[in-house]
Amino acid sequence: MTRDEITQQIIAARLAKGLTWQQLADAVDRPVVWTTAALLGQHPIPPEIGTVLAALLDLDDAAVNVLAAVPMRGGFDAAVPTDPTVYRFYEALSVYGGAIKEIIHEQFGDGIMSAINFSVNVEKKPHPGGDRVVVTLDGKFLSYEWNQATE
């Protein structure tokens, strides 16, 4: 059983059971973005958490060990930016993009976050372990709509 096969089982089971990503995150007391990304194959899931999630999703017990393995994160489909700062955004979206997409669809419906009706803010947040960079992407939700052209 491969990680990709388990991911497909997770998606099918979640939908069949009517579970939201938030409900799964709440069940293991983890943030929804982390949980969603982990279930989509972007993080190893510790066995104690994997056992809970596998039970909720009726996954085979053997899936827990596969879920705990360190995954191949992101993908290799596109050219990778070489600037270190830009690369980190590429890396973050490679790992969390699928989870963000799932959560947008779950909370807003079928649509996208606009990058045209959009703002971005960068802040410095002091932290004892080293200052933090806080980037806020704020885009209008645009639902997909079918509009028949009239003659």
C-alpha positions as CSV (number, residue, x, y, z in Angstrom):
1,M,0.0,0.0,0.0
2,T,1.5,3.3,-1.1
3,R,1.1,6.8,0.5
4,D,-0.7,7.9,-2.7
5,E,-3.2,5.0,-2.4
6,I,-3.8,5.8,1.3
7,T,-4.3,9.5,0.4
8,Q,-7.0,8.5,-2.1
9,Q,-8.6,6.2,0.6
10,I,-8.5,9.2,3.0
11,I,-10.2,11.5,0.6
12,A,-12.9,8.9,-0.3
13,A,-13.6,8.0,3.3
14,R,-13.8,11.6,4.5
15,L,-16.4,12.4,1.8
16,A,-18.3,9.1,2.4
17,K,-18.5,9.8,6.2
18,G,-19.3,13.5,5.7
19,L,-16.3,14.5,7.9
20,T,-14.8,17.9,7.5
21,W,-11.1,18.6,7.7
22,Q,-11.8,20.7,10.8
23,Q,-13.6,17.7,12.5
24,L,-10.6,15.5,11.8
25,A,-8.2,18.2,13.1
26,D,-10.4,18.6,16.3
27,A,-10.3,14.8,16.8
28,V,-6.5,14.9,17.1
29,D,-6.2,18.4,18.7
30,R,-4.1,19.7,15.8
31,P,-4.4,22.8,13.6
32,V,-6.7,22.2,10.6
33,V,-4.0,23.2,8.0
34,W,-1.4,20.8,9.5
35,T,-4.0,18.0,9.7
36,T,-5.2,18.5,6.2
37,A,-1.7,18.7,4.8
38,A,-0.7,15.6,6.7
39,L,-3.7,13.6,5.5
40,L,-2.9,14.7,2.0
41,G,0.6,13.3,2.3
42,Q,2.7,16.3,3.2
43,H,3.7,15.5,6.8
44,P,4.5,12.3,8.7
45,I,1.7,11.6,11.1
46,P,2.8,10.3,14.5
47,P,1.5,6.8,15.1
48,E,-0.7,7.8,18.1
49,I,-2.4,10.4,15.9
50,G,-2.5,8.1,12.9
51,T,-4.3,5.5,14.9
52,V,-7.1,7.9,15.8
53,L,-7.4,9.2,12.2
54,A,-7.3,5.7,10.8
55,A,-10.1,4.6,13.1
56,L,-12.2,7.6,12.2
57,L,-11.7,7.0,8.5
58,D,-11.9,3.2,8.7
59,L,-8.4,2.7,7.3
60,D,-6.5,-0.5,7.5
61,D,-4.2,-0.7,10.6
62,A,-1.2,-1.1,8.2
63,A,-1.9,2.5,7.0
64,V,-0.7,3.9,10.3
65,N,2.9,2.9,9.6
66,V,2.8,4.4,6.1
67,L,1.3,7.6,7.4
68,A,4.1,7.9,9.9
69,A,6.8,7.7,7.3
70,V,8.5,10.9,6.2
71,P,6.8,11.8,2.9
72,M,8.2,13.2,-0.4
73,R,6.9,16.8,0.0
74,G,5.8,19.0,-2.7
75,G,6.4,17.9,-6.3
76,F,8.8,18.0,-9.1
77,D,6.5,19.2,-11.9
78,A,7.7,22.8,-12.3
79,A,10.9,24.8,-12.4
80,V,12.0,25.6,-8.9
81,P,12.9,29.2,-8.1
82,T,16.5,29.8,-7.1
83,D,16.2,32.9,-4.9
84,P,16.1,31.7,-1.3
85,T,13.2,33.9,-0.2
86,V,11.0,33.2,-3.3
87,Y,11.9,29.5,-2.9
88,R,10.5,29.4,0.6
89,F,7.2,30.6,-0.7
90,Y,7.3,27.9,-3.4
91,E,8.2,25.3,-0.7
92,A,5.4,26.5,1.6
93,L,2.8,26.3,-1.2
94,S,4.2,22.9,-2.4
95,V,3.6,21.5,1.1
96,Y,0.5,23.5,2.2
97,G,-1.1,24.4,-1.1
98,G,-3.3,21.3,-1.3
99,A,-4.5,21.7,2.3
100,I,-5.3,25.4,1.7
101,K,-7.2,24.5,-1.4
102,E,-9.2,21.8,0.4
103,I,-10.0,24.2,3.3
104,I,-11.1,27.0,0.9
105,H,-13.5,24.6,-0.9
106,E,-14.8,23.2,2.4
107,Q,-15.4,26.6,4.0
108,F,-16.4,28.7,0.9
109,G,-17.5,26.3,-1.8
110,D,-16.2,25.7,-5.3
111,G,-14.1,28.7,-6.2
112,I,-10.7,30.4,-5.8
113,M,-9.0,33.1,-3.9
114,S,-8.5,36.1,-6.2
115,A,-5.0,37.4,-6.8
116,I,-6.4,40.3,-8.6
117,N,-8.8,41.6,-6.0
118,F,-6.1,41.0,-3.4
119,S,-3.7,42.4,-0.9
120,V,-0.7,41.1,0.9
121,N,0.9,42.3,4.1
122,V,4.3,41.5,5.6
123,E,4.9,42.0,9.3
124,K,7.7,41.4,11.7
125,K,6.6,39.7,14.9
126,P,9.1,39.6,17.8
127,H,9.6,36.1,19.2
128,P,12.1,34.8,21.8
129,G,13.4,32.2,19.4
130,G,14.0,34.7,16.7
131,D,11.8,37.3,14.9
132,R,8.9,35.8,12.9
133,V,7.8,36.8,9.4
134,V,4.0,37.0,9.1
135,V,2.7,37.1,5.6
136,T,-1.1,37.6,5.1
137,L,-2.6,36.9,1.7
138,D,-6.0,38.5,1.5
139,G,-7.9,37.7,-1.6
140,K,-11.6,38.0,-2.5
141,F,-13.3,34.6,-2.8
142,L,-14.5,34.0,-6.4
143,S,-17.0,31.2,-6.9
144,Y,-17.0,29.2,-10.1
145,E,-20.2,29.9,-12.0
146,W,-21.5,28.5,-15.3
147,N,-22.8,31.3,-17.4
148,Q,-24.3,30.4,-20.8
149,A,-23.6,33.0,-23.4
150,T,-26.7,34.4,-25.0
151,E,-26.9,35.5,-28.7
